[in-house]
Amino acid sequence: MKTTEKDIIIYIVGSGSLSKAIQAILIKKNIQTHGLIDKKTSLSPEIIDINQIDSAQPSAIFIIAISFEKYRKEAKQKLIAQGVSSNKILEIRDGSDSIFLDYLLQNKYRETINIINKDSLSNIQSIEEKINKTPIGNNNKRLITFNYYGQGGGYRQHLNSIAVKIQKKFNAICFSDEPDSLLENSPNLAIESLLKRRNDRHADLAISANYINCSHPDIPKVLFMHEIYDHFTYSKEIIQTITQPKTQYIFTPSSPCFERMKELCTNNNISNKIILIPGGYPRLDSNIRLFKSIKKEADTIIYAPTLSMFDSENMELTYSMSKAPNILTSLLKFFPKYKIVFRPHPTDLLELENGRSSIYAKPLKDALTICNNNPNLELDTHRTSYMKSYSSATLMVSDISSTAFTYAFTTNRPVIFFSPGNSDSTPALPDSQYIQDRIKLGKCVSSCSEMVDAINNIMSQYEEYQNKIKTHADQVIFNKEQSEKYFISNLDYIINHQHHPDWWYLSDHQ
């Protein structure tokens, strides 16, 4: 007898953005959820109290959608204490799990529904292993995996061309928790959960373009850094990630990145093998090639703030999102000859949609409202491709985002760094070359009036700023426009565990 959606009774445990994302995924597939379970408060009357769960329905499925492991375990223990069978509890641990569940329901719907309703559950892998086999490719070649997890898999644009170019010599397979989006073409793409990737031991080398635990610790890993400069907002998380594999290569884009990473490695009592490569930034190189080919008139000003919906150190000094509505209004008022483009961080838009609570949620909503009400203001919501907006922008307004340096080094066009606490950011971040070098790319401001004056000043000396940016990029970026070639020509050093004379080895400095 086939399972129907009406046969399934599903409760979601948790009331944060992750649980709401899961609820939205199920609703999209017409799967009814019977409520969100959490600690009931007067502020959330719609929540079912976890201590009042009726376990009399043995067929009910409980999906725990809580990102913090401690609280996720506590919730599971409470459910079991209430009489819920452990094999009826499915744990969703993070955004990658939710993305992969969405993929399964979109592409392998019937198999997934039957497993959820009838089989023993534990985590997303307990579903996956029954319906999704890992490709192994050509066994005669060494296996290199490219791992595209996090922030919509946009990082695949950093590395896809490398995966293509090494196919003749190596068995290269790309893994992600979601399919390619428009304009992406990942070679040998396999859809697989992050959890399964972490448990798989078959690869000879794992490659990623962001800080994420995406491979087994026994597999050597290459991290292509996402930051083009040295401002590491989440240093603790970075340390946790780079110490996960026993051998970690880090492909650094620039000399400030290289020096900052050396500092992090030597000051944090790290015991695994870490090797720093002065490699360059493949995404920058591809951006430059694309920029040269687009030939678009620079008739816009773009505002592109950093990821703002998650708390980080010194955010009150460096984030501009609290002023986003005022920034957009001022640009519209004082620069009517330009079309204004607002490009919030794609993850901010996703988290806002999923209901994440943040002090910057309201100003972001207000900024989006301004976009909807003004024909001269364009909203760029593209998750993975920003080059159309970059190419048309004569100038960027940003804050602490690494995209500011990427934009400047791609186009040789100036940036306004808008930080409400700008005067305090330098003493608060004395070791950040990002903070020190902002003036080499444009101007730093802390108010809308300063921003307007700075833009007018830059426009009057535009060519001078362009030359200054190009000179600086040539000085600090490793292997500019040649980073892919450098990596591929030196890949044998990594795959064969050979010592490279130009690379930095942590073991030599301990």
Secondary structure by P-SEA (a helix, b strand, c coil): cccccccbbbbbccccaaaaaaaaaaaaaccccccccccccccccccccccccccccccbbbbbccccaaaaaaaaaaaaaaccccccbbbbccaaaaaaaaaaaacaaaaaaaaacccccccaaaaaaacbbbbbccccbbbbbbbbcccccccccccaaaaaaaccccbbbbbccccccccccccbbbbbcaaaaaacccccbbbbccccccccccbbbbbcccccccccccaaaaaaaaacccbbbbbcccaaaaaaaaaaaaacccccbbbbbccccaaaaaaaaaaaaacccccbbbbbbcccccccccccccccccaaaaaaaaaaaccccbbbbbbccaaaaaaaaacccccaaaaaaaaaaaaaccccbbbbccccccaaaaaacccccccccaaaaaaaaaccbbbbbccccccccccccccccccccccccbbbbccaaaaaaaaaaaaaaaaaaaaaaaaaaaacccccccaaaaaaaaaaaaaacccccccccccccc
